Amino acid sequence: MALDKQTITSELGRVGLPDGGDLVSRDMIRALTIDGGTVRFVIEAPDAATAARMEPIRAAAVDIVRAIDGVTDVSAVLTAHSAPKTAPAGAGDAPPSLKVGRHPTPQAGPVRVAGVDRILAIGSGKGGVGKSTVSSNLAVALARQGRRVGLLDADIYGPSQPRMMGVNKRPGSPDGKRIIPLQAHGVTMMSIGLMVDPAKAVVWRGPMLMGALQQMLGQVEWGELDVLIIDLPPGTGDVQLTLAQKTELTGAVIVSTPQDVALLDARKAMDMFRTLKTPILGLVENMSTFHCPHCGEETQIFGHGGVAHEAEALGLPFLGALPIDLQTRVSGDAGVPVAAGEGPVADAYAALARRFIDGGMA
Ligand SMILES: Nc1ncnc2c1ncn2[C@@H]1O[C@H](COP(=O)(O)OP(=O)(O)OP(=O)(O)O)[C@@H](O)[C@H]1O
């Protein structure tokens, strides 16, 4: 019999906590995925101090799931999140201004974005590994599966989503306060690149970036979304820091190519998210195998499987591999993500999206 989430959740509900309740009743299980006999999940403690005491609980959870018929492998990651569950009173009340990049309005701590169920930050250590490509295609693939998806291009230094999603209109504002996002391929989208000249944004530092991000999240009329995907700049800079500190992120997904040098940088990005107490929900390998369209031969241009191994070594979920593919690049440049069409790469993105939905991440 195929494993199902309900069976696993009900077993995890037997893992009690010293201060009362259990892992399920206390809502600590995140990103539960089942892949054949392999079960992966994240245990999210309310804060770092609690997480530090929870290793025996994590081990008990692994044992209890491993004992389920059909389970061959279990990976459970312990993370901590210090964010409050609700937006503090008054958050978002400050008079907004459409001048993007102003100084931020004071904000007590991480806040939710009204109407948005989950926020995923898509990060990478290195630039050029395909983080924006994966963000846009994943967004489109999720929308094709009926999810309500938002895409925020927060790559302030090199916004590429307008080009990849085929939009270049400046978003409108009926009252000079609210910003109306654009729609493309079933996705609600917004890019800092549509509001400001990236050449100017390059010199922005902490407070200016914080103000701009606060506006993108607070003033944009996102509507009701199942998931908002945020395409981050590469590396570990001010945008990541600001976002993790000011917004209640569901978690981060790391995109890397398979070769060691990219993985080295990906590790730095993961270290940063761990320090910021943002749960890392998993890793995606981009530019994996190349399938020759002429002879059908497979070539591992950047190697293959490096990200899956890294995920395994770190006990993190491996979410999927996407091939290196000419059509992906051409479609991205043409503003129609490959996931919007048909074919093996669109299928790979559909499978990735399914994984996110099944894992409760979208
Ligand atoms: N799987 C793929 N196959 C072929 N080309 C790809 C693939 N993924 C991305 N590309 C191409 O590689 C280039 C860089 O991709 P992209 O802009 O998504 O990377 P990035 O990590 O977001 O970079 P940066 O952070 O510097 O913006 C683009 O031209 C894109 O079309």
The ligand as an SDF file (V2000), in Angstrom:
LIG
                    3D

 31 33  0  0  0  0  0  0  0  0999 V2000
   18.0470   24.7230  -16.9650 N   0  0  0  0  0  0  0  0  0  0  0  0
   18.5010   25.6570  -17.7970 C   0  0  0  0  0  0  0  0  0  0  0  0
   18.8440   25.3540  -19.0660 N   0  0  0  0  0  0  0  0  0  0  0  0
   19.3290   26.3000  -19.9190 C   0  0  0  0  0  0  0  0  0  0  0  0
   19.4970   27.5900  -19.5940 N   0  0  0  0  0  0  0  0  0  0  0  0
   19.1680   27.9560  -18.3320 C   0  0  0  0  0  0  0  0  0  0  0  0
   18.6510   27.0160  -17.3840 C   0  0  0  0  0  0  0  0  0  0  0  0
   18.4140   27.6860  -16.2250 N   0  0  0  0  0  0  0  0  0  0  0  0
   18.7560   28.9670  -16.4530 C   0  0  0  0  0  0  0  0  0  0  0  0
   19.2050   29.1270  -17.7020 N   0  0  0  0  0  0  0  0  0  0  0  0
   19.6920   30.3630  -18.3410 C   0  0  0  0  0  0  0  0  0  0  0  0
   20.8350   30.8070  -17.6070 O   0  0  0  0  0  0  0  0  0  0  0  0
   20.8400   32.2250  -17.4850 C   0  0  0  0  0  0  0  0  0  0  0  0
   20.8680   32.6100  -16.0010 C   0  0  0  0  0  0  0  0  0  0  0  0
   19.6490   32.1630  -15.4150 O   0  0  0  0  0  0  0  0  0  0  0  0
   18.8900   32.9990  -14.2950 P   0  0  0  0  0  0  0  0  0  0  0  0
   18.8470   34.4490  -14.6380 O   0  0  0  0  0  0  0  0  0  0  0  0
   17.6400   32.2810  -14.0120 O   0  0  0  0  0  0  0  0  0  0  0  0
   19.9140   32.7590  -13.0990 O   0  0  0  0  0  0  0  0  0  0  0  0
   19.9610   33.4560  -11.6690 P   0  0  0  0  0  0  0  0  0  0  0  0
   20.5660   32.4460  -10.7670 O   0  0  0  0  0  0  0  0  0  0  0  0
   18.6440   34.0030  -11.3200 O   0  0  0  0  0  0  0  0  0  0  0  0
   20.9850   34.6000  -11.9640 O   0  0  0  0  0  0  0  0  0  0  0  0
   21.1300   35.9880  -11.1790 P   0  0  0  0  0  0  0  0  0  0  0  0
   20.9880   35.6490   -9.7630 O   0  0  0  0  0  0  0  0  0  0  0  0
   22.4670   36.4580  -11.6030 O   0  0  0  0  0  0  0  0  0  0  0  0
   19.9750   36.8240  -11.6570 O   0  0  0  0  0  0  0  0  0  0  0  0
   19.5860   32.7110  -18.2060 C   0  0  0  0  0  0  0  0  0  0  0  0
   19.9390   33.0840  -19.5010 O   0  0  0  0  0  0  0  0  0  0  0  0
   18.6820   31.4920  -18.2470 C   0  0  0  0  0  0  0  0  0  0  0  0
   17.8160   31.4940  -19.3700 O   0  0  0  0  0  0  0  0  0  0  0  0
  1  2  1  0
  2  3  1  0
  2  7  2  0
  3  4  2  0
  4  5  1  0
  5  6  2  0
  6  7  1  0
  6 10  1  0
  7  8  1  0
  8  9  2  0
  9 10  1  0
 10 11  1  0
 11 12  1  0
 11 30  1  0
 12 13  1  0
 13 14  1  0
 13 28  1  0
 14 15  1  0
 15 16  1  0
 16 17  2  0
 16 18  1  0
 16 19  1  0
 19 20  1  0
 20 21  2  0
 20 22  1  0
 20 23  1  0
 23 24  1  0
 24 25  2  0
 24 26  1  0
 24 27  1  0
 28 29  1  0
 28 30  1  0
 30 31  1  0
M  END
$$$$
